[in-house]
Amino acid sequence: MTQHKTITAAILVIGDEILSGRTKDQNIGYIAEYMTRIGVELREVRVVPDVEEEIVAALNALRARFTYVFTTGGIGPTHDDITAQCVAKAFGVSIDVDERAVEALLTRMKREDLNEMRLRMCRIPAGASLIDNPVSAAPGFRLGNVFVMAGVPRIMHAMLDNVAPTLETGVKIISETVEAGLPEGAYAGGLKEIAERYSELSIGSYPSFGTQGVKNQIVLRGKDLALLAQGRAEVEALIARLEAERAAK
C-alpha cells in the first residue's frame, strides 16, 4: 500500500452577516478548490459569529487538529472587526499597531487620513508575518499555522495567491466521475461493497435534478492513479451489469 503525506486544512468563516444570511459566503468553495488543486485536503469548515470567546475556541480547536487554518472576515476598521485580537488571545500573545502594516496603508492614503479606526487594520499580533494585500493595502497576517485573510472575495483571492507558495503540499487528489443512469437505490448495495474494498478512495453518489429528471453521478477521489483506475473499472462494471439486468426485464 502506497503511503502519501497528507496536508490538511480547515476554514473558519467569521461574521454575523454570514450567519444571518445577509452576506452569502463566496470564499469557502474558492478556497476548497484552490486547496484541492495544490494538494491540501480541506477537512472542516466552521462559521462563527463576531463573538470573541467563540472565535478563540474555534481557532484553538482547529489549529490543534489541522496543518493549516484559514480565516476569512473580521479584519476591517469597524468595532465588530475583532479577528486579529481573537487570534492574539488564542495564541497568548500581545497585539498592537504594527508599523509594517501602517507603511502598507500609507501607500494608499495620506498619514493625516490614517484615523483611529483605520489604524485598527494595522493591529497585528506579536510574532505574526504579514500577508500582502495588493487590492486595498490593509494586510492579512500569519501566526503559527493560522492565516488571517479578508472576507471580501477579491481581496481574499489576492491574499491566498500570496499565501499558497508558502504552504507545504501533499499529493494532489484526483477525481473520476461515472455517470449512472439508474436510481441510487439500484446500485447502493454494490457501491457500498466497492467502497469497502477500496478504503483508500473516497467514493460518493451525487444525484441532481434537471429537466430530464434525476441524474446520478458516482465520484471517486484518491491519490493513487492505479487504484483509482481499478475502482472506476469496478463501478463501471457494476452500473453496466445493473443496466443490462434492468433492460432485460
C-alpha positions as CSV (number, residue, x, y, z in Angstrom):
1,M,0.0,0.0,0.0
2,T,1.5,3.4,-1.1
3,Q,1.9,5.9,1.7
4,H,1.2,9.5,0.9
5,K,1.9,12.5,3.2
6,T,-1.4,14.3,4.0
7,I,-1.5,18.0,4.5
8,T,-4.9,19.2,5.9
9,A,-6.7,22.4,6.3
10,A,-9.8,24.0,7.9
11,I,-11.6,27.2,7.2
12,L,-13.0,29.5,9.9
13,V,-15.5,32.0,8.5
14,I,-16.1,34.8,10.9
15,G,-19.1,37.2,10.8
16,D,-22.6,37.8,12.0
17,E,-23.5,38.8,8.4
18,I,-22.8,35.3,7.1
19,L,-24.9,33.6,9.8
20,S,-27.8,36.0,9.3
21,G,-27.9,35.3,5.6
22,R,-27.3,39.0,4.7
23,T,-24.0,38.2,3.1
24,K,-23.7,35.0,1.0
25,D,-20.3,33.4,1.5
26,Q,-18.2,33.2,-1.7
27,N,-14.9,32.1,-0.1
28,I,-15.4,28.5,1.1
29,G,-15.8,27.0,-2.3
30,Y,-13.0,29.0,-3.8
31,I,-10.5,28.0,-1.0
32,A,-11.7,24.4,-1.2
33,E,-11.0,24.2,-5.0
34,Y,-7.7,26.0,-4.6
35,M,-6.5,23.6,-1.9
36,T,-7.5,20.6,-3.9
37,R,-5.5,21.9,-6.9
38,I,-2.3,22.2,-4.8
39,G,-2.6,19.1,-2.8
40,V,-4.0,20.3,0.5
41,E,-7.1,18.4,1.9
42,L,-9.8,20.6,3.3
43,R,-11.3,18.7,6.2
44,E,-13.6,21.1,8.1
45,V,-15.4,24.4,7.7
46,R,-16.8,26.4,10.6
47,V,-18.8,29.6,10.7
48,V,-18.8,31.6,13.9
49,P,-20.3,35.0,14.9
50,D,-18.4,38.1,15.9
51,V,-18.1,36.9,19.5
52,E,-14.6,36.7,21.0
53,E,-15.0,33.5,23.0
54,E,-16.5,31.6,20.1
55,I,-13.8,32.8,17.7
56,V,-11.0,31.9,20.2
57,A,-12.5,28.5,20.9
58,A,-12.9,27.6,17.3
59,L,-9.3,28.8,16.4
60,N,-7.8,26.7,19.2
61,A,-9.8,23.6,18.2
62,L,-9.0,23.9,14.5
63,R,-5.3,24.8,14.7
64,A,-4.6,21.8,17.0
65,R,-6.2,19.4,14.6
66,F,-5.1,20.6,11.1
67,T,-1.9,21.5,9.3
68,Y,-3.4,24.9,8.3
69,V,-6.3,27.1,9.3
70,F,-7.6,29.8,7.0
71,T,-9.8,32.5,8.5
72,T,-11.9,35.0,6.5
73,G,-13.6,38.1,7.7
74,G,-13.3,40.4,10.7
75,I,-10.1,42.4,9.9
76,G,-11.7,45.7,8.7
77,P,-11.8,49.1,10.6
78,T,-15.1,48.8,12.4
79,H,-15.8,47.9,16.0
80,D,-17.1,44.4,15.1
81,D,-13.8,43.5,13.3
82,I,-12.3,41.5,16.1
83,T,-10.5,38.7,14.4
84,A,-6.9,40.0,15.0
85,Q,-7.4,40.4,18.7
86,C,-9.0,37.0,18.9
87,V,-6.0,35.4,17.2
88,A,-3.7,37.1,19.6
89,K,-5.7,35.8,22.5
90,A,-5.8,32.3,21.1
91,F,-2.0,32.3,20.9
92,G,-1.5,34.1,24.1
93,V,0.5,37.0,22.6
94,S,0.1,40.8,22.7
95,I,-1.3,42.9,19.9
96,D,-0.5,46.4,18.8
97,V,-0.3,48.7,15.8
98,D,2.4,47.3,13.5
99,E,4.5,49.8,11.6
100,R,4.8,47.4,8.7
101,A,1.0,47.5,8.3
102,V,1.0,51.3,8.7
103,E,3.5,51.6,5.9
104,A,1.4,49.4,3.7
105,L,-1.7,51.6,4.3
106,L,0.3,54.7,3.6
107,T,0.9,53.5,0.0
108,R,-2.9,54.2,-0.5
109,M,-3.6,57.2,1.8
110,K,-2.0,60.2,3.4
111,R,-0.8,59.9,7.0
112,E,-3.4,62.5,8.2
113,D,-6.2,60.3,6.8
114,L,-5.0,57.4,8.9
115,N,-7.5,57.8,11.7
116,E,-8.1,55.7,14.8
117,M,-10.5,53.3,13.1
118,R,-8.3,52.8,10.1
119,L,-5.4,52.0,12.5
120,R,-7.4,49.1,13.7
121,M,-6.5,47.4,10.4
122,C,-2.8,47.8,11.4
123,R,-3.2,45.9,14.7
124,I,-1.1,42.7,14.3
125,P,-0.4,40.0,16.9
126,A,3.2,39.8,18.1
127,G,5.3,37.4,16.1
128,A,3.0,37.4,13.0
129,S,4.2,37.8,9.5
130,L,2.1,39.9,7.1
131,I,0.1,38.7,4.1
132,D,0.3,41.3,1.3
133,N,-2.9,42.8,0.0
134,P,-2.4,44.3,-3.4
135,V,-6.0,45.2,-3.7
136,S,-6.6,47.6,-0.8
137,A,-3.3,47.6,1.0
138,A,-4.5,46.6,4.5
139,P,-2.6,43.3,5.1
140,G,-3.7,40.0,6.5
141,F,-1.2,38.0,8.6
142,R,0.0,34.6,9.5
143,L,0.7,33.4,13.1
144,G,1.8,29.8,13.5
145,N,-0.4,27.7,11.2
146,V,-3.2,30.3,11.1
147,F,-3.7,32.5,8.1
148,V,-5.9,35.5,8.6
149,M,-7.5,36.9,5.5
150,A,-10.1,39.4,4.4
151,G,-13.7,38.4,3.9
152,V,-14.1,40.4,0.7
153,P,-13.7,37.8,-2.0
154,R,-11.5,39.8,-4.4
155,I,-9.1,40.7,-1.5
156,M,-9.1,37.2,-0.2
157,H,-8.3,35.8,-3.6
158,A,-5.2,38.1,-3.8
159,M,-4.1,37.2,-0.3
160,L,-4.5,33.4,-1.0
161,D,-2.3,33.8,-4.1
162,N,0.4,35.2,-1.9
163,V,-0.1,32.5,0.8
164,A,-0.1,29.5,-1.5
165,P,3.6,29.4,-2.4
166,T,4.5,29.3,1.3
167,L,2.4,26.2,2.0
168,E,3.7,22.6,2.3
169,T,1.6,20.5,0.0
170,G,0.9,16.8,-0.4
171,V,0.0,14.5,-3.3
172,K,-2.9,16.0,-5.3
173,I,-6.3,14.4,-5.1
174,I,-7.6,13.2,-8.4
175,S,-11.3,12.6,-9.1
176,E,-13.1,10.4,-11.6
177,T,-16.8,10.5,-12.4
178,V,-19.0,7.7,-13.6
179,E,-22.5,8.5,-15.0
180,A,-25.2,6.3,-13.5
181,G,-28.5,6.2,-15.4
182,L,-30.1,4.4,-12.5
183,P,-31.8,5.4,-9.3
184,E,-29.4,5.3,-6.3
185,G,-31.3,2.6,-4.6
186,A,-30.5,0.2,-7.5
187,Y,-26.7,0.4,-7.1
188,A,-26.3,1.5,-3.4
189,G,-25.6,-2.0,-2.2
190,G,-23.0,-2.8,-4.8
191,L,-21.4,0.6,-4.4
192,K,-21.0,0.0,-0.7
193,E,-19.2,-3.2,-1.3
194,I,-16.8,-1.5,-3.7
195,A,-16.2,1.3,-1.2
196,E,-15.3,-1.2,1.5
197,R,-12.8,-2.9,-0.8
198,Y,-11.2,0.4,-1.8
199,S,-10.9,2.1,1.6
200,E,-8.1,4.4,0.3
201,L,-10.6,6.0,-2.1
202,S,-13.4,8.4,-1.3
203,I,-16.5,7.1,-3.2
204,G,-19.8,9.0,-3.2
205,S,-23.0,9.2,-5.1
206,Y,-24.5,12.5,-6.0
207,P,-27.9,13.0,-7.5
208,S,-29.1,16.1,-9.3
209,F,-32.5,17.1,-10.7
210,G,-32.9,18.6,-14.1
211,T,-35.5,19.0,-16.9
212,Q,-34.8,15.3,-17.9
213,G,-35.3,14.0,-14.4
214,V,-32.9,12.6,-11.9
215,K,-29.2,12.3,-13.0
216,N,-26.8,10.4,-10.8
217,Q,-23.0,10.7,-10.8
218,I,-20.6,8.4,-8.8
219,V,-17.4,10.3,-7.9
220,L,-14.2,8.5,-6.9
221,R,-11.4,10.5,-5.4
222,G,-7.9,9.5,-4.4
223,K,-4.2,9.9,-4.7
224,D,-3.2,6.6,-6.3
225,L,-3.8,6.6,-10.0
226,A,-3.7,2.9,-10.4
227,L,-6.1,2.3,-7.5
228,L,-8.4,5.0,-8.8
229,A,-8.5,3.3,-12.2
230,Q,-9.3,-0.1,-10.7
231,G,-12.0,1.4,-8.5
232,R,-13.6,3.2,-11.5
233,A,-13.5,0.0,-13.6
234,E,-15.4,-1.9,-10.9
235,V,-18.0,0.9,-10.6
236,E,-18.5,1.0,-14.3
237,A,-18.9,-2.8,-14.4
238,L,-21.5,-2.6,-11.6
239,I,-23.5,0.0,-13.4
240,A,-23.2,-1.8,-16.8
241,R,-24.5,-5.1,-15.2
242,L,-27.4,-3.4,-13.4
243,E,-28.4,-1.5,-16.6
244,A,-28.3,-4.8,-18.6
245,E,-30.5,-6.5,-16.0
246,R,-32.9,-3.7,-16.0
247,A,-33.2,-3.7,-19.8
248,A,-33.8,-7.4,-19.8
249,K,-36.8,-7.2,-17.6
